[in-house]
């Protein structure tokens, strides 16, 4: 069964990292500066950084997770 992540093109992977961050920025522009928009920007930034920092390791991490599943059986 192919993984959804593996079937994404590189452009789609970048989009999944970038869209939540851009959406949070747009919400902040539309709603102004408040606690909700601050939290959304924080979450969007963390999501973006995790995707960018883990991108070079994503294939290896997925293989490790599959191996761990078989180790604990």
Helices and strands as residue ranges (DSSP letters): H 4-7, H 10-31, H 35-54, G 55-57, H 58-71
